[in-house]
Every structure is written in structure tokens, then in C-alpha cells.
Amino acid sequence: MPTESLTGWADIDLAAIRANVERLDELSGDAAVMAVLKADAYGHGLLPVARAALAGGATHLAVAQLSEALAARAAGITAPLLTWLYPPGADLEPAVAADLILSAGTPWSLDLIADGARRAGRTATVHIKVDSGLGRGGAWGEDLAEMFLQAARLEAEGVIDVEGMWSHFAWADAPAHPTVQRQREAFLEAIGDAERAGLRPRIRHLANSAATLTNPDAHLDMVRPGLAVYGLSPTPDIGGPPHFGLTEAMRLTARLVNVKDAPAGQGVSYGHEYTTPQATRLGLVPLGYADGIPRAGGNVGPMALGAQRLHVAGRVCMDQVVLDLGPGSDAAAGDEVVILGREADGEPTAQDWAAATGTINYEIVTRLGARVPRRYLGEAG
């Protein structure tokens, strides 16, 4: 749909995603790249991003939810694809039949995978999830030791192949934090325990985006970047995207739909939490918290009208926000406002929004609402 008919839209630069994956592949050395595409590719669109990441050199893909993985397969994505979130009692026969890589982080999940493999009549590819200290998913201690023995029995039966083992850092965005080295050591110790139980995992992966960018010792056989695929920095205190050779792939734009003069002392929007300090002009941006604009962005959320940097005036409403355009502004209805874009272009960024609203850039892009159209630029011919 042409932008003239849209109130707001997100341009997704697939060439940037390809280039980001190429950069991550370069940084990872001999390790392969598994591009993480969970949450609809961090709000960028699962299928177009999957194809762009593979074109950029990713050998594997990953999504969190089983439904996401099955949807990718149904749409023709055939690359090795890891998925890890499913409940007890889930029917994993379709997942095994679709040749998904299934993560096992509990003894019951191994049984569930084995049941699905028997019914599918084929061997399931499994990556065992080790909790090396994050205290979230995966197994540790006696449960992990039990899983290794259980997995060895299931391999002997021929219903699973433990192709890989993986874990996740708690503090990879702080490379000098003592837990980083401790978790790496704990993960390698777990691999040794698995081998002593008779398993032979060929793919060990630990490094997320932050570790891929800052910790070569964690690269092992494969890196598993998510946020960096989309050109965002997981360590903004170290540097933004240009520092790491990355380019933001998402640019969110809207059109002003109302511009009008307002006197000094005029309250703006619900609760009059902003009052005009002087006679000015107000502009209405037709996106709000239903579209993913953080409600915490009232009076602080950054936007740009051409070279002019502005902030939301008053509350973020469900469908719209107001900008104080300043006295004498020549803005008019139809003018484009950049809500988030690229640091290198001087535009408001996902990190700017995160800093203003007390969150992280991951949340800013993943919360973008479904009613905001995505336009895909730079698709391979």
C-alpha cells in the first residue's frame, strides 16, 4: 500500500539485516551463526527476516514458541530451526515430522520428544538446554545428570539424536561481570558430563548478541544472536550500532493528521499533563499505545519532524499522541514524523525510546503493534 494511504508504517530494511548477519558471521570466526527470530523476528516480520538472515550467511534459525516454528516450516523455511517453549502434554509429532530441532530442558521434555518421534516414525534432533547459572530455563544438578543418562538411552533406541547443547548468559551485556566466565566454565563442564554419559553433541552454543560482539571465548561452535541481527546494540553503554558495524533495520514513520494553533496555557490531551508554555502549534500523530508506542513516553518520547527533534506533549493515548511543534512552525497535515530510525542518520532510535521510558531497546521494537503495516525494502531479487 502506498504511504499516502497510511497514517503510520514501519520500513524494514532487509538489506540491513543481511549485512548485519554478514557482520556477525565475520565477528564469530569459525563459529556458525544461528539467527534468533522469536517474537515475529523482534517485531520485524518472521518470514522476510528469515530469508534475509539466511541470505546473509546464517546456517541456523531459532524461534521460542513451537507455533512460530511450525508456521515457518509451513511457509517454506527449510533451514535448521531450533524451538524451545512448549508445555507438558504438547503433541510434538508434527514438530518431529517437520524436522525441527527441539530443545529439551527437563526430563519430561525428553520423554515428550521421544513419544513424538516414535509416532512420527523418525529420529528427533535434540539440543539439551543447560542452566549454567541464569536460573531460568534448562536443567542443572541431578535433573541434568538424569537427562544425560535418559538421552543416552533414547539415542540407543534411535528415537533422538542429541546434536547439540546450549545455555544462556545472565550478564553477557556486562562482559567483565564474573558470572560470564563462571557460566562458560559450568557449560563446558556439563558438556564433559554429557560425553561421559555417552553423548556426543556436535554443536555447542552459548553466545547471544552481546557475547557474539564482545566475548570471542564464548563463540564455541555456533553463536546465537538475536537483537544484533536487527542492527540494535545489546550493550549500549559500550557503543551503539555504528560502534559494532551494525545498521538498524526498522524505521517507524507516521503522518501528521491535524496541525493547529494553540494559545499559551493550553492543556494538551488527557489530564492536561502538558500545558503549552507559549502560543504555539500542535501536531497530532496517529499512533499510540495500541500500536506499541510506550505509554510511559508521555512528555519524554522522542520524535523528529525533519531536522527538528521533538517530544510527545502530554499523555500517550491509545491511537495518537500530540507534539508541540513550536511557535511559527510551518508543519502541515501530511508531513512525516520519524518515531524511530537510525543513530547514524541522527534520528530518534529504539535506544533513545528505551532510555526515555525506562526499558530496553528489545521491548521497543518487539511491542510494535500488528496494525502498523510493515514495508519490506531491499528484498533479494
C-alpha positions as CSV (number, residue, x, y, z in Angstrom):
1,M,0.0,0.0,0.0
2,P,1.4,3.5,-0.9
3,T,2.3,5.5,2.1
4,E,-0.1,8.3,1.0
5,S,-2.9,6.0,2.3
6,L,-1.2,5.2,5.6
7,T,-1.3,7.0,8.9
8,G,1.9,5.2,10.0
9,W,4.2,2.4,8.9
10,A,7.4,0.6,9.6
11,D,10.0,0.2,6.9
12,I,12.1,-2.9,7.4
13,D,15.4,-2.8,5.6
14,L,16.2,-6.4,4.6
15,A,19.5,-5.4,3.1
16,A,20.5,-4.1,6.5
17,I,19.5,-7.4,8.1
18,R,21.6,-9.3,5.5
19,A,24.6,-7.0,6.2
20,N,24.2,-7.3,10.0
21,V,24.3,-11.1,9.7
22,E,27.3,-10.9,7.5
23,R,29.0,-8.8,10.1
24,L,28.0,-11.2,12.9
25,D,29.4,-14.1,10.8
26,E,32.6,-12.2,10.4
27,L,32.9,-11.5,14.1
28,S,32.1,-15.1,15.0
29,G,35.2,-16.5,13.3
30,D,34.8,-20.3,12.7
31,A,31.6,-20.5,14.6
32,A,28.3,-20.8,12.6
33,V,25.5,-18.2,13.1
34,M,22.1,-19.1,14.4
35,A,19.8,-16.1,13.9
36,V,17.1,-15.8,16.6
37,L,13.8,-14.8,15.1
38,K,11.5,-15.1,18.1
39,A,8.6,-12.7,18.7
40,D,7.9,-12.3,14.9
41,A,11.6,-11.6,14.4
42,Y,11.6,-8.9,17.2
43,G,8.7,-7.2,15.5
44,H,10.3,-7.1,12.1
45,G,8.4,-10.0,10.5
46,L,9.4,-13.7,10.7
47,L,9.4,-14.9,7.1
48,P,11.1,-11.9,5.4
49,V,13.7,-11.7,8.1
50,A,14.3,-15.5,8.0
51,R,15.1,-15.3,4.3
52,A,17.3,-12.2,4.7
53,A,19.2,-13.8,7.6
54,L,19.9,-17.0,5.6
55,A,21.0,-14.8,2.6
56,G,23.4,-13.1,5.0
57,G,25.1,-16.3,5.9
58,A,23.1,-17.7,8.9
59,T,23.1,-21.5,8.8
60,H,20.5,-22.0,11.5
61,L,17.4,-20.1,12.8
62,A,15.7,-20.1,16.1
63,V,12.3,-19.2,17.5
64,A,11.0,-19.5,21.0
65,Q,7.4,-20.8,20.6
66,L,6.6,-24.1,18.9
67,S,3.8,-22.4,16.9
68,E,6.3,-19.9,15.4
69,A,8.5,-22.8,14.3
70,L,5.6,-24.7,12.7
71,A,4.4,-21.6,10.9
72,A,7.9,-21.0,9.5
73,R,8.0,-24.6,8.2
74,A,4.5,-24.3,6.7
75,A,5.7,-21.2,4.8
76,G,8.6,-22.9,3.3
77,I,11.5,-22.2,5.6
78,T,13.6,-25.4,5.4
79,A,16.8,-24.3,7.3
80,P,17.7,-26.0,10.6
81,L,15.3,-24.4,13.1
82,L,15.5,-24.6,16.9
83,T,12.5,-24.1,19.1
84,W,12.3,-24.4,22.9
85,L,9.0,-23.4,24.5
86,Y,6.2,-26.0,24.8
87,P,4.2,-27.3,27.7
88,P,3.9,-30.8,29.2
89,G,1.4,-32.8,27.1
90,A,2.2,-30.9,23.9
91,D,1.9,-33.0,20.7
92,L,5.4,-33.0,19.3
93,E,4.8,-35.4,16.4
94,P,4.2,-32.6,13.9
95,A,7.4,-30.9,15.1
96,V,9.5,-34.0,14.6
97,A,7.8,-34.6,11.3
98,A,8.7,-31.1,10.3
99,D,12.3,-31.7,11.1
100,L,12.5,-29.1,13.8
101,I,15.3,-29.0,16.3
102,L,13.7,-29.5,19.7
103,S,15.2,-28.2,22.9
104,A,15.0,-30.4,26.0
105,G,15.4,-28.7,29.3
106,T,13.6,-31.1,31.6
107,P,13.4,-34.9,31.9
108,W,9.7,-34.8,30.9
109,S,10.5,-32.9,27.7
110,L,12.9,-35.7,26.6
111,D,10.0,-38.2,27.1
112,L,7.7,-35.9,25.2
113,I,10.1,-35.6,22.3
114,A,10.7,-39.4,22.2
115,D,7.0,-40.0,22.1
116,G,6.6,-37.6,19.2
117,A,9.5,-39.3,17.4
118,R,8.1,-42.8,17.8
119,R,4.7,-41.6,16.4
120,A,6.3,-39.7,13.6
121,G,8.5,-42.7,12.7
122,R,11.7,-40.7,12.6
123,T,14.6,-39.6,14.8
124,A,14.1,-36.3,16.5
125,T,17.0,-33.8,16.6
126,V,17.5,-32.5,20.1
127,H,19.6,-29.7,21.8
128,I,19.8,-30.2,25.5
129,K,19.4,-26.9,27.4
130,V,21.8,-26.5,30.4
131,D,21.1,-24.0,33.1
132,S,24.7,-22.8,33.7
133,G,23.6,-20.1,36.2
134,L,20.9,-17.9,34.7
135,G,18.3,-19.6,36.9
136,R,15.7,-19.7,34.1
137,G,15.2,-22.4,31.5
138,G,17.1,-25.6,31.3
139,A,18.3,-28.2,33.8
140,W,21.1,-28.3,36.3
141,G,22.3,-30.6,39.1
142,E,20.6,-34.0,39.5
143,D,18.0,-33.3,36.8
144,L,20.7,-32.6,34.3
145,A,22.6,-35.7,35.2
146,E,19.4,-37.7,34.9
147,M,18.7,-36.2,31.5
148,F,22.1,-37.2,30.1
149,L,21.5,-40.9,31.1
150,Q,17.9,-40.7,29.8
151,A,19.1,-39.1,26.5
152,A,21.8,-41.8,26.0
153,R,19.1,-44.5,26.4
154,L,16.9,-42.8,23.9
155,E,19.7,-42.4,21.4
156,A,20.5,-46.1,21.7
157,E,16.8,-46.7,20.9
158,G,17.2,-44.5,17.8
159,V,14.4,-42.0,18.6
160,I,16.5,-39.0,19.3
161,D,19.9,-37.5,18.2
162,V,21.5,-35.2,20.7
163,E,23.0,-33.0,18.1
164,G,23.7,-30.0,20.4
165,M,23.8,-28.5,23.9
166,W,23.2,-24.9,24.7
167,S,22.9,-22.4,27.5
168,H,22.3,-18.7,28.1
169,F,24.2,-16.0,29.9
170,A,22.8,-13.8,32.7
171,W,25.2,-10.9,32.3
172,A,26.6,-11.1,28.7
173,D,25.9,-7.4,28.3
174,A,28.4,-6.7,31.0
175,P,31.4,-8.6,29.6
176,A,33.6,-8.2,32.7
177,H,30.9,-9.5,35.1
178,P,32.3,-12.5,37.0
179,T,29.3,-14.7,36.1
180,V,30.2,-14.6,32.4
181,Q,33.3,-16.7,32.9
182,R,31.7,-18.9,35.6
183,Q,28.8,-19.7,33.3
184,R,31.1,-20.6,30.4
185,E,33.1,-22.9,32.7
186,A,29.9,-24.5,34.0
187,F,28.6,-25.1,30.5
188,L,31.8,-26.7,29.4
189,E,31.8,-28.9,32.5
190,A,28.3,-30.0,31.6
191,I,29.4,-30.9,28.1
192,G,32.1,-33.1,29.7
193,D,29.5,-34.8,31.9
194,A,27.3,-35.4,28.8
195,E,30.2,-37.0,27.0
196,R,30.9,-39.3,30.0
197,A,27.3,-40.4,29.9
198,G,27.8,-41.5,26.3
199,L,26.5,-38.4,24.4
200,R,28.4,-36.8,21.6
201,P,27.0,-33.3,21.0
202,R,28.4,-31.7,17.8
203,I,27.1,-28.2,18.2
204,R,27.7,-26.2,21.4
205,H,26.1,-22.7,21.6
206,L,26.2,-20.2,24.4
207,A,26.8,-16.7,22.9
208,N,23.9,-14.3,22.5
209,S,24.2,-11.0,20.7
210,A,26.2,-9.4,23.5
211,A,28.6,-12.3,23.8
212,T,28.9,-12.5,20.0
213,L,30.0,-8.9,19.9
214,T,32.2,-8.8,22.9
215,N,33.4,-12.3,24.0
216,P,35.1,-14.5,21.4
217,D,35.8,-17.1,24.1
218,A,32.1,-17.8,24.2
219,H,31.6,-18.4,20.5
220,L,32.3,-22.2,20.6
221,D,30.7,-24.0,17.6
222,M,27.8,-21.5,17.0
223,V,26.7,-18.1,18.1
224,R,23.1,-17.2,18.7
225,P,22.5,-13.5,18.1
226,G,19.0,-12.0,18.2
227,L,18.9,-8.3,18.8
228,A,22.1,-7.6,16.8
229,V,20.5,-9.2,13.7
230,Y,18.2,-6.2,13.6
231,G,21.0,-3.7,14.0
232,L,20.5,-2.8,17.6
233,S,23.2,-2.8,20.3
234,P,22.7,-5.1,23.3
235,T,25.5,-3.2,25.1
236,P,24.6,0.5,24.6
237,D,26.9,1.5,27.4
238,I,29.8,0.2,25.3
239,G,28.5,1.5,22.0
240,G,25.6,1.9,19.6
241,P,25.0,0.1,16.4
242,P,27.7,2.0,14.4
243,H,30.3,1.1,17.0
244,F,29.8,-2.6,16.2
245,G,29.3,-2.1,12.4
246,L,25.6,-2.7,12.6
247,T,22.7,-0.9,11.0
248,E,19.2,-0.5,12.4
249,A,16.7,-2.3,10.2
250,M,13.4,-0.7,11.4
251,R,12.3,2.9,10.7
252,L,8.9,3.8,12.1
253,T,7.2,6.8,10.5
254,A,3.8,8.5,10.8
255,R,2.0,11.4,9.1
256,L,0.6,14.3,11.0
257,V,-3.2,14.3,10.6
258,N,-4.0,17.6,12.4
259,V,-2.0,20.8,12.9
260,K,-3.5,23.8,14.7
261,D,-2.6,26.9,16.6
262,A,-2.9,26.8,20.4
263,P,-2.6,29.7,22.9
264,A,-0.2,29.8,25.8
265,G,-1.5,27.9,28.8
266,Q,-3.5,25.4,26.8
267,G,-3.7,21.9,28.4
268,V,-2.9,19.1,26.0
269,S,-4.6,15.7,25.9
270,Y,-6.0,13.6,28.7
271,G,-5.4,15.0,32.2
272,H,-3.7,18.1,30.7
273,E,-0.3,16.7,31.8
274,Y,1.3,19.1,29.4
275,T,0.5,22.8,29.1
276,T,1.8,25.0,26.3
277,P,4.3,27.5,27.7
278,Q,3.7,29.9,24.9
279,A,1.5,30.4,21.9
280,T,2.4,27.5,19.6
281,R,1.3,25.0,17.1
282,L,0.2,21.4,17.9
283,G,0.5,18.4,15.7
284,L,-1.4,15.1,16.0
285,V,0.5,11.9,15.3
286,P,-2.0,9.0,14.7
287,L,-0.1,6.2,16.5
288,G,-0.5,5.3,20.2
289,Y,0.0,2.7,22.8
290,A,-2.2,0.2,20.8
291,D,0.5,0.5,18.1
292,G,3.3,-0.1,20.5
293,I,4.2,3.5,21.5
294,P,5.1,3.1,25.2
295,R,2.5,4.8,27.4
296,A,5.5,5.8,29.6
297,G,6.6,8.0,26.7
298,G,4.3,10.9,27.8
299,N,6.2,14.2,27.8
300,V,9.5,12.3,27.1
301,G,9.1,10.1,24.0
302,P,11.4,11.5,21.2
303,M,10.3,12.1,17.6
304,A,11.7,14.1,14.7
305,L,10.0,16.3,12.1
306,G,12.7,16.9,9.5
307,A,15.7,18.2,11.4
308,Q,13.6,19.3,14.4
309,R,13.7,17.0,17.4
310,L,10.5,17.0,19.5
311,H,9.0,15.1,22.4
312,V,5.5,13.8,23.0
313,A,3.4,16.5,24.6
314,G,1.2,15.1,27.3
315,R,0.0,11.5,27.5
316,V,0.4,8.7,25.0
317,C,-3.2,7.8,24.1
318,M,-4.4,4.5,22.6
319,D,-4.3,5.7,19.0
320,Q,-2.5,9.0,19.0
321,V,0.0,11.4,20.5
322,V,0.4,15.2,20.3
323,L,3.6,17.1,19.5
324,D,4.3,20.7,20.4
325,L,5.7,21.9,17.1
326,G,6.7,25.3,18.4
327,P,5.6,28.9,17.6
328,G,5.8,29.7,13.9
329,S,6.1,26.1,12.7
330,D,5.2,25.6,9.1
331,A,4.3,22.0,9.5
332,A,1.2,20.8,7.9
333,A,-1.1,17.8,8.0
334,G,0.5,15.1,5.9
335,D,4.1,15.8,7.0
336,E,6.1,12.8,8.0
337,V,7.3,12.3,11.6
338,V,10.1,9.8,12.3
339,I,9.3,8.0,15.6
340,L,12.4,5.7,15.5
341,G,15.2,5.2,13.0
342,R,18.9,5.2,12.8
343,E,21.5,6.6,15.1
344,A,23.9,7.3,12.1
345,D,21.2,9.5,10.5
346,G,20.5,11.5,13.7
347,E,17.0,10.1,14.1
348,P,15.4,9.0,17.3
349,T,16.3,5.4,18.0
350,A,14.9,2.4,19.8
351,Q,17.6,3.0,22.4
352,D,16.5,6.7,22.8
353,W,13.0,5.5,23.4
354,A,14.2,2.9,25.9
355,A,16.3,5.4,27.8
356,A,13.4,7.8,27.9
357,T,10.8,5.3,29.1
358,G,12.9,3.2,31.5
359,T,13.1,0.0,29.5
360,I,15.3,-1.8,26.9
361,N,15.5,-1.4,23.2
362,Y,14.4,-5.1,22.8
363,E,11.0,-4.1,24.2
364,I,10.6,-1.0,22.0
365,V,10.8,-3.0,18.7
366,T,9.0,-6.1,19.8
367,R,6.0,-4.2,21.1
368,L,5.2,-2.7,17.7
369,G,1.6,-3.4,17.0
370,A,0.1,-5.7,14.3
371,R,-1.9,-2.9,12.8
372,V,1.2,-0.9,11.9
373,P,2.0,-2.1,8.3
374,R,5.5,-3.3,7.6
375,R,7.0,-2.4,4.2
376,Y,9.9,-4.6,3.2
377,L,12.8,-2.9,1.5
378,G,15.9,-4.4,-0.1
379,E,14.5,-7.8,-0.8
380,A,16.7,-10.1,-2.8
381,G,15.6,-10.4,-6.4
